[in-house]
Amino acid sequence: MDTEQSEDALALRQALEARLARCPIDETWGALAEAEVLGICVPEVHGGLGLSWAEAAPVFEVLGALCRPTRFLESSVIAASLLSDLESARAGALLSRLSDPQFVMAIAGIEPDTARDLRLDDTHLSGDATLVLDGGEVDVILALVRLPERVVLVEVQGEVVARYPTIDGRMAADLRFDGSRCDILSEDCSASLERALDIAVACTAIEAAASMRRLVEDTAEYVRRREQFGQAIGQFQAVQHRLVDMHIAARRAGAIARRALAACANGSDRRAALVSAAKVTVAEAGRFVGQNAVQLHGAMGMTDELPIGLYFKRLTVIEQQLGDRDTHLARFASEERAAS
């Protein structure tokens, strides 16, 4: 555990980790609800805890350390952030339901490439949205419709075309909207969306860094037990150097992730640059740590017998999620040029 965290954050992380460690993977969402963190950043007036985004970090650390992919990011972060910026009664009603574990909200079009052909005709939505996480079984669908100069946020129902698992164990769906009647929640949520996605990137960076730390710990333990040529491979200098490099990469990722999330929480004008720097760092470090963890475990690394493969798959998803390394590297360069 990093010493930079407050005592409250440390206590939350320890309590949540103890709770989730005792429950099966398919009961993770219920355990988060019992811990009363689903609405951690939802305003108190809407039944949430009203904490800052930085104070949500322990939740993502636990999800990363235990490798428990859930809809917490989409529901408790992206949706909560978008809806909190709206003043309508409907947005408030949706916010108040985010703390209900039985309520399922999906967001179509988080990734621009998954909803390029969505078309809005007055209050009717047409087109297809692919890779909608939890889109197969939902109570509410929010759709982000990207028009030439603005992004419209709508509430809509659609037809499920296909359901399928993602490589990290979640369920996604392809949705079709055939002139579906929708309620417009925001005529232009461009600024709110950019902020919400920056918060989401920073949160996934926190999660990824925690997963990397767990991979380093598990790999260090494994090489202490695995023997070759009559001795534990952890005694080989080359293996020790590899572990040190993995540890440094994980710590570096955690440090920039915390800075990025703090920038989102305090409204820093360096938010965009720090978030993109965190994404680039996590993408590079996650690939390095994940690949080396698998390699040092040998053929066992990608089997279902060990959790290493699942961590590696989750890190691979995070690497591509909400903009890949190259996209954020270009954004960071642009922000740095503008600041100079």
C-alpha positions as CSV (number, residue, x, y, z in Angstrom):
1,M,0.0,0.0,0.0
2,D,1.3,3.4,-0.9
3,T,2.1,5.7,2.0
4,E,0.7,8.7,0.2
5,Q,-2.9,7.7,1.0
6,S,-4.8,9.1,3.9
7,E,-5.8,6.9,6.9
8,D,-9.5,7.1,5.7
9,A,-8.5,5.9,2.2
10,L,-6.4,3.1,3.7
11,A,-9.2,2.0,6.0
12,L,-11.7,2.0,3.1
13,R,-9.4,0.0,0.9
14,Q,-8.6,-2.6,3.6
15,A,-12.3,-3.0,4.5
16,L,-13.4,-3.3,0.9
17,E,-10.6,-5.7,0.0
18,A,-11.5,-8.0,3.0
19,R,-15.2,-8.0,2.0
20,L,-14.6,-8.7,-1.7
21,A,-11.9,-11.3,-1.0
22,R,-14.5,-13.4,0.8
23,C,-17.1,-13.4,-2.0
24,P,-17.1,-15.2,-5.4
25,I,-16.5,-13.1,-8.5
26,D,-20.2,-13.1,-9.6
27,E,-21.2,-11.6,-6.2
28,T,-18.8,-8.6,-6.5
29,W,-21.5,-6.1,-7.4
30,G,-23.6,-7.1,-4.4
31,A,-20.5,-6.8,-2.2
32,L,-19.9,-3.2,-3.5
33,A,-23.5,-2.4,-2.8
34,E,-23.3,-3.7,0.8
35,A,-20.2,-1.6,1.3
36,E,-22.3,1.4,0.1
37,V,-19.8,2.6,-2.5
38,L,-21.9,2.5,-5.6
39,G,-22.9,6.1,-5.1
40,I,-19.6,7.2,-3.7
41,C,-19.4,10.3,-5.9
42,V,-23.1,10.9,-6.4
43,P,-24.2,14.1,-4.7
44,E,-25.7,13.6,-1.2
45,V,-29.0,15.2,-2.3
46,H,-29.4,12.2,-4.7
47,G,-28.6,9.6,-2.1
48,G,-24.9,9.3,-2.7
49,L,-21.9,9.9,-0.4
50,G,-20.9,13.1,-2.2
51,L,-17.2,12.4,-2.1
52,S,-14.6,13.7,-4.6
53,W,-13.4,11.6,-7.5
54,A,-10.0,11.3,-5.8
55,E,-11.7,9.6,-2.8
56,A,-13.0,6.8,-5.2
57,A,-9.4,5.7,-5.7
58,P,-9.5,2.9,-3.0
59,V,-12.4,1.3,-4.8
60,F,-10.5,1.0,-8.0
61,E,-7.4,-0.2,-6.2
62,V,-9.3,-3.1,-4.7
63,L,-11.0,-3.9,-8.1
64,G,-7.6,-3.9,-9.7
65,A,-5.8,-5.9,-6.9
66,L,-8.5,-8.6,-7.0
67,C,-9.1,-8.3,-10.8
68,R,-12.8,-7.8,-10.5
69,P,-14.1,-6.1,-13.7
70,T,-17.5,-4.6,-13.0
71,R,-19.8,-1.8,-14.3
72,F,-18.6,0.5,-11.6
73,L,-16.7,2.6,-14.1
74,E,-19.6,3.1,-16.4
75,S,-22.3,3.5,-13.7
76,S,-20.6,5.1,-10.7
77,V,-18.1,7.2,-12.6
78,I,-19.1,8.1,-16.2
79,A,-22.8,8.2,-15.7
80,A,-22.6,9.8,-12.3
81,S,-20.3,12.5,-13.7
82,L,-22.4,13.2,-16.8
83,L,-25.7,13.3,-14.9
84,S,-24.3,15.4,-12.0
85,D,-23.7,18.2,-14.5
86,L,-27.4,18.3,-15.4
87,E,-30.1,20.1,-13.5
88,S,-33.2,18.3,-14.9
89,A,-35.5,16.3,-12.7
90,R,-35.0,13.2,-14.9
91,A,-31.2,13.4,-14.5
92,G,-31.7,13.7,-10.7
93,A,-34.0,10.6,-10.7
94,L,-31.4,8.6,-12.6
95,L,-28.7,9.7,-10.2
96,S,-30.7,8.6,-7.3
97,R,-30.9,5.1,-8.7
98,L,-27.2,4.6,-9.2
99,S,-26.8,3.3,-5.6
100,D,-29.4,0.6,-6.2
101,P,-27.5,-2.7,-7.0
102,Q,-30.5,-4.0,-9.0
103,F,-30.5,-1.0,-11.3
104,V,-28.5,-1.5,-14.5
105,M,-27.5,1.4,-16.7
106,A,-25.5,1.1,-19.9
107,I,-23.9,3.8,-22.0
108,A,-23.8,3.5,-25.8
109,G,-21.1,5.3,-27.7
110,I,-18.5,5.9,-24.9
111,E,-15.9,4.9,-27.5
112,P,-16.5,7.0,-30.7
113,D,-15.8,4.1,-33.0
114,T,-18.6,2.0,-31.5
115,A,-21.4,4.4,-32.5
116,R,-20.3,6.4,-35.5
117,D,-23.6,6.0,-37.4
118,L,-26.0,7.1,-34.7
119,R,-28.4,9.6,-36.1
120,L,-30.8,11.9,-34.2
121,D,-34.0,13.1,-35.9
122,D,-35.7,15.4,-33.5
123,T,-36.5,13.0,-30.7
124,H,-35.9,9.7,-32.5
125,L,-32.6,7.8,-32.6
126,S,-31.4,5.5,-35.5
127,G,-28.3,3.5,-36.1
128,D,-26.2,0.9,-34.4
129,A,-24.0,0.9,-31.3
130,T,-21.5,-1.9,-30.8
131,L,-19.6,-3.2,-27.7
132,V,-22.1,-1.7,-25.2
133,L,-21.0,-3.1,-21.9
134,D,-23.9,-4.6,-19.9
135,G,-26.1,-3.6,-22.9
136,G,-27.9,-6.9,-23.0
137,E,-29.8,-6.6,-19.7
138,V,-30.5,-3.0,-18.8
139,D,-33.1,-0.8,-17.2
140,V,-31.8,2.4,-18.9
141,I,-29.6,3.1,-21.9
142,L,-27.8,6.4,-22.2
143,A,-26.6,7.1,-25.7
144,L,-23.9,9.6,-26.7
145,V,-24.8,11.0,-30.2
146,R,-21.8,12.8,-31.7
147,L,-22.9,15.5,-34.1
148,P,-20.5,17.7,-36.0
149,E,-20.2,20.4,-33.3
150,R,-21.8,18.9,-30.2
151,V,-22.5,15.7,-28.3
152,V,-26.2,15.0,-27.4
153,L,-27.0,12.8,-24.4
154,V,-30.2,10.9,-24.7
155,E,-32.1,8.2,-22.8
156,V,-33.4,5.5,-25.1
157,Q,-34.4,1.9,-25.5
158,G,-32.9,-0.3,-28.3
159,E,-33.0,-3.8,-29.8
160,V,-30.3,-6.2,-28.7
161,V,-28.7,-7.6,-31.9
162,A,-26.0,-9.7,-30.2
163,R,-24.6,-10.6,-26.8
164,Y,-21.0,-11.7,-26.2
165,P,-18.3,-11.9,-23.5
166,T,-15.3,-9.6,-23.5
167,I,-11.8,-11.0,-23.0
168,D,-11.8,-9.8,-19.4
169,G,-15.0,-11.6,-18.5
170,R,-17.6,-8.9,-18.8
171,M,-20.7,-9.1,-21.1
172,A,-21.3,-6.7,-23.9
173,A,-24.0,-6.3,-26.6
174,D,-24.6,-4.7,-30.0
175,L,-27.7,-2.5,-30.0
176,R,-29.9,-1.2,-32.9
177,F,-32.0,1.9,-32.7
178,D,-34.6,2.0,-35.5
179,G,-36.2,5.4,-35.1
180,S,-36.4,4.8,-31.4
181,R,-38.2,7.4,-29.3
182,C,-35.7,9.1,-26.9
183,D,-35.6,11.7,-24.2
184,I,-32.9,14.3,-24.7
185,L,-31.1,14.9,-21.4
186,S,-28.5,17.3,-22.7
187,E,-28.4,19.2,-26.0
188,D,-24.7,19.4,-25.7
189,C,-22.6,17.6,-23.1
190,S,-19.3,17.9,-24.9
191,A,-17.5,19.6,-22.0
192,S,-19.1,17.3,-19.4
193,L,-18.2,14.2,-21.5
194,E,-14.6,15.2,-21.9
195,R,-14.3,15.7,-18.1
196,A,-16.2,12.4,-17.4
197,L,-13.9,10.5,-19.7
198,D,-10.8,12.0,-18.2
199,I,-12.0,10.9,-14.7
200,A,-12.6,7.5,-16.1
201,V,-9.2,7.2,-17.7
202,A,-7.6,8.3,-14.4
203,C,-9.7,5.7,-12.5
204,T,-8.8,2.9,-14.8
205,A,-5.1,3.9,-14.4
206,I,-5.5,3.5,-10.7
207,E,-7.1,0.1,-11.2
208,A,-4.3,-1.0,-13.7
209,A,-1.5,0.1,-11.3
210,A,-3.1,-2.0,-8.5
211,S,-3.3,-5.0,-10.9
212,M,0.4,-4.5,-11.8
213,R,1.4,-4.5,-8.1
214,R,-0.5,-7.7,-7.6
215,L,1.2,-9.3,-10.6
216,V,4.6,-8.3,-9.2
217,E,3.8,-9.7,-5.8
218,D,2.4,-13.0,-7.2
219,T,5.3,-13.4,-9.6
220,A,7.9,-12.7,-6.9
221,E,6.3,-15.4,-4.8
222,Y,6.2,-17.9,-7.7
223,V,9.9,-17.5,-8.6
224,R,10.8,-18.1,-5.0
225,R,9.1,-21.5,-5.2
226,R,9.8,-22.6,-8.8
227,E,13.1,-24.6,-9.1
228,Q,15.3,-25.1,-12.0
229,F,18.8,-26.6,-12.1
230,G,18.5,-27.4,-8.4
231,Q,17.6,-23.9,-7.1
232,A,14.7,-21.5,-7.1
233,I,14.7,-19.3,-10.2
234,G,14.3,-16.3,-8.0
235,Q,17.9,-16.6,-7.1
236,F,19.0,-16.0,-10.7
237,Q,20.2,-12.4,-11.1
238,A,18.5,-11.9,-14.4
239,V,15.1,-12.8,-12.8
240,Q,15.8,-10.5,-9.9
241,H,16.5,-7.6,-12.3
242,R,13.3,-8.4,-14.2
243,L,11.3,-8.2,-11.0
244,V,12.9,-4.9,-10.0
245,D,12.0,-3.4,-13.4
246,M,8.4,-4.7,-13.1
247,H,8.2,-3.2,-9.6
248,I,9.5,0.2,-10.8
249,A,7.0,0.2,-13.7
250,A,4.1,-0.5,-11.4
251,R,5.1,2.2,-8.9
252,R,5.6,4.7,-11.7
253,A,2.1,3.9,-13.1
254,G,0.5,4.3,-9.7
255,A,2.2,7.7,-9.0
256,I,1.1,9.3,-12.3
257,A,-2.4,7.8,-11.9
258,R,-2.9,9.4,-8.5
259,R,-1.7,12.8,-9.9
260,A,-4.1,12.5,-12.8
261,L,-7.1,11.6,-10.6
262,A,-6.2,14.5,-8.2
263,A,-6.1,16.9,-11.2
264,C,-9.6,15.7,-12.2
265,A,-10.9,16.2,-8.6
266,N,-9.5,19.7,-8.1
267,G,-10.2,21.1,-11.5
268,S,-6.5,21.6,-12.4
269,D,-5.9,23.2,-15.8
270,R,-3.3,20.5,-16.3
271,R,-6.0,17.8,-16.2
272,A,-5.9,16.8,-19.8
273,A,-2.1,16.6,-19.9
274,L,-1.8,14.6,-16.7
275,V,-4.6,12.2,-17.7
276,S,-3.0,11.5,-21.1
277,A,0.4,11.1,-19.4
278,A,-1.2,8.5,-17.0
279,K,-2.8,6.6,-19.9
280,V,0.5,6.4,-21.9
281,T,2.4,5.3,-18.8
282,V,-0.2,2.7,-17.8
283,A,-0.4,1.3,-21.3
284,E,3.4,0.9,-21.5
285,A,3.8,-0.3,-18.0
286,G,0.8,-2.7,-18.1
287,R,2.1,-4.4,-21.2
288,F,5.6,-4.7,-19.7
289,V,4.5,-6.0,-16.4
290,G,1.9,-8.3,-17.8
291,Q,4.1,-9.9,-20.4
292,N,6.9,-10.5,-18.0
293,A,4.6,-11.9,-15.4
294,V,3.3,-14.4,-17.9
295,Q,6.8,-15.2,-19.1
296,L,8.2,-15.8,-15.6
297,H,5.3,-18.1,-14.9
298,G,6.1,-20.1,-18.0
299,A,3.3,-22.0,-19.7
300,M,1.2,-21.8,-16.6
301,G,0.9,-18.1,-17.0
302,M,-2.0,-18.2,-19.5
303,T,-3.9,-21.1,-18.0
304,D,-7.1,-20.9,-16.0
305,E,-5.3,-22.6,-13.1
306,L,-3.6,-19.3,-12.2
307,P,-5.1,-15.8,-12.2
308,I,-2.1,-14.3,-14.1
309,G,-3.8,-14.7,-17.4
310,L,-7.0,-12.8,-16.3
311,Y,-4.9,-9.9,-15.0
312,F,-3.0,-9.8,-18.3
313,K,-6.3,-9.8,-20.2
314,R,-7.7,-7.0,-18.1
315,L,-4.6,-4.9,-18.5
316,T,-4.9,-5.4,-22.3
317,V,-8.4,-4.1,-22.2
318,I,-7.5,-1.1,-20.2
319,E,-4.6,-0.4,-22.6
320,Q,-7.2,0.1,-25.5
321,Q,-10.1,1.5,-23.5
322,L,-11.0,5.2,-23.7
323,G,-8.2,6.0,-26.2
324,D,-5.1,4.0,-26.9
325,R,-1.5,4.9,-26.2
326,D,-0.9,6.7,-29.5
327,T,-4.1,8.8,-29.1
328,H,-3.2,10.0,-25.7
329,L,0.5,10.5,-26.6
330,A,-0.7,12.9,-29.4
331,R,-3.1,14.6,-27.0
332,F,-0.3,15.1,-24.4
333,A,1.9,16.6,-27.0
334,S,-0.8,19.0,-28.1
335,E,-1.5,20.0,-24.5
336,E,2.2,20.6,-23.9
337,R,2.5,22.8,-27.0
338,A,-0.5,24.8,-26.0
339,A,0.9,25.4,-22.5
340,S,4.4,26.5,-23.7
